[in-house]
Amino acid sequence: MRCVCHILNLIVKDGLKELDYSIKAIRNSVIFIHSSPSRLNKFREFVVLAKFSITSTVPMDVKTRWNATYKMLEVALKYRRVFERMAEEWFPFINYFHEADEKGKKRLGPPVSDDWENTKAFVHFLKKFYDATIRVDAPTSQLVACEFIDPCMK
């Protein structure tokens, strides 16, 4: 069933290109909070201030693995209010986006309302592909692939 997964990967990677700016803004925010233990602790403080229960932190993604990007975006959306508050109140976070990255370019971010709305729509879109990939990778993948290609085969 490799070809089905490969086709899904190509479709998703094309979609990732369309929302590159929004994804980078969120990715840069996640990179910032994971760059030191003190920043991660400060993020957790903001989570508590927002009256969220800390069930997990936002996972780092892997640029070459769209499913890791999906998981990062999915969890980041849950912490949207936390990131927005950090962008208003936490100067090291704000200043991070005014600094140049390793290539000398200004970092994208922090995420703004449009980035969050784009991400929300994209996560909804990606969930279908993520679930399909999980199903295709399952032991009964040949039957699932047939259902995916021809829903009448259910």
C-alpha positions as CSV (number, residue, x, y, z in Angstrom):
1,M,0.0,0.0,0.0
2,R,3.0,2.2,-0.3
3,C,1.6,4.0,-3.4
4,V,-1.5,5.1,-1.5
5,C,0.6,6.6,1.3
6,H,2.9,8.2,-1.2
7,I,-0.1,9.8,-3.0
8,L,-1.4,11.1,0.4
9,N,2.0,12.5,1.2
10,L,2.2,14.4,-2.1
11,I,-1.2,15.9,-1.6
12,V,-0.4,17.0,1.9
13,K,3.0,18.4,1.1
14,D,1.4,20.5,-1.6
15,G,-1.0,21.9,0.9
16,L,1.7,22.6,3.4
17,K,3.3,24.9,0.8
18,E,0.1,27.0,0.6
19,L,0.2,27.8,4.3
20,D,4.0,28.1,4.7
21,Y,3.8,31.6,6.4
22,S,1.3,30.5,9.0
23,I,3.0,27.2,9.7
24,K,6.4,28.9,10.1
25,A,5.0,31.5,12.5
26,I,3.7,28.7,14.7
27,R,6.8,26.6,14.3
28,N,9.0,29.5,15.3
29,S,6.9,30.0,18.4
30,V,7.3,26.3,19.3
31,I,11.0,26.4,18.6
32,F,11.2,29.4,21.0
33,I,9.5,27.6,23.9
34,H,11.6,24.5,23.4
35,S,14.9,26.3,23.1
36,S,15.6,26.3,26.9
37,P,14.1,24.8,30.1
38,S,13.4,28.2,31.5
39,R,11.4,29.2,28.4
40,L,9.4,25.9,28.6
41,N,8.7,26.6,32.3
42,K,7.6,30.2,31.4
43,F,5.2,28.7,28.7
44,R,3.8,26.4,31.4
45,E,3.2,29.4,33.7
46,F,1.2,31.1,30.9
47,V,-0.7,27.8,30.5
48,V,-1.7,28.0,34.1
49,L,-2.6,31.7,33.9
50,A,-4.9,30.8,31.0
51,K,-6.5,28.2,33.4
52,F,-5.6,25.3,31.1
53,S,-4.6,22.0,32.5
54,I,-1.1,21.0,31.3
55,T,-1.8,17.7,29.6
56,S,1.2,18.0,27.3
57,T,3.4,20.6,25.7
58,V,3.4,21.5,22.0
59,P,5.5,18.9,20.2
60,M,8.3,20.0,17.9
61,D,7.7,19.1,14.3
62,V,10.0,17.6,11.7
63,K,9.9,19.6,8.5
64,T,10.2,16.5,6.4
65,R,7.4,14.6,8.2
66,W,4.0,16.2,7.5
67,N,2.3,14.1,10.2
68,A,4.7,15.6,12.8
69,T,3.7,19.1,11.5
70,Y,0.1,18.1,11.8
71,K,0.5,17.0,15.5
72,M,2.4,20.2,16.3
73,L,-0.3,22.4,14.7
74,E,-3.1,20.3,16.3
75,V,-1.7,20.8,19.8
76,A,-0.6,24.4,19.2
77,L,-4.3,25.3,18.3
78,K,-5.3,24.1,21.8
79,Y,-2.9,26.6,23.3
80,R,-3.8,29.5,21.0
81,R,-4.8,31.8,23.8
82,V,-1.5,31.1,25.6
83,F,0.5,32.0,22.5
84,E,-1.6,35.2,22.0
85,R,-1.0,36.2,25.6
86,M,2.7,35.5,25.4
87,A,2.8,37.8,22.2
88,E,1.2,40.6,24.3
89,E,3.1,40.3,27.6
90,W,6.3,38.3,27.4
91,F,9.1,40.6,26.0
92,P,11.7,37.8,25.3
93,F,9.0,36.1,23.1
94,I,8.1,39.3,21.3
95,N,11.8,40.2,20.8
96,Y,12.6,36.8,19.4
97,F,10.6,37.7,16.3
98,H,12.5,40.9,15.8
99,E,15.9,39.1,15.7
100,A,17.4,37.6,12.6
101,D,17.4,33.8,12.2
102,E,20.5,31.8,11.4
103,K,20.3,32.9,7.7
104,G,20.1,36.6,8.7
105,K,16.3,36.9,7.9
106,K,13.7,38.2,10.2
107,R,11.8,35.3,11.9
108,L,8.1,34.9,10.9
109,G,5.8,35.3,13.8
110,P,4.4,35.5,16.3
111,P,1.2,34.0,14.9
112,V,-1.6,36.4,14.3
113,S,-5.3,35.8,14.0
114,D,-5.1,34.9,10.3
115,D,-2.4,32.4,11.0
116,W,-4.5,30.7,13.6
117,E,-7.6,30.7,11.4
118,N,-5.5,29.2,8.5
119,T,-4.1,26.6,10.8
120,K,-7.5,25.7,12.2
121,A,-8.9,25.1,8.7
122,F,-5.7,23.2,7.7
123,V,-5.7,20.9,10.7
124,H,-9.3,20.0,9.9
125,F,-8.2,19.2,6.4
126,L,-5.1,17.3,7.5
127,K,-7.0,15.2,10.0
128,K,-8.6,13.3,7.2
129,F,-5.2,12.5,5.6
130,Y,-3.7,11.7,9.0
131,D,-6.5,9.3,9.8
132,A,-6.3,7.8,6.3
133,T,-2.6,7.2,6.6
134,I,-3.1,5.5,10.0
135,R,-5.7,3.3,8.5
136,V,-3.6,2.5,5.4
137,D,-0.6,1.6,7.6
138,A,-2.8,-0.8,9.6
139,P,-2.6,-4.6,9.2
140,T,-5.8,-4.6,7.2
141,S,-4.5,-1.9,4.9
142,Q,-5.5,-3.6,1.6
143,L,-9.2,-3.5,2.5
144,V,-8.9,0.0,3.9
145,A,-7.1,1.2,0.7
146,C,-9.9,-0.2,-1.4
147,E,-12.5,1.6,0.7
148,F,-10.5,4.8,0.4
149,I,-10.2,4.6,-3.4
150,D,-13.7,3.2,-3.9
151,P,-16.1,3.9,-1.0
152,C,-18.6,1.5,-2.5
153,M,-16.4,-1.4,-1.4
154,K,-17.4,-1.0,2.2
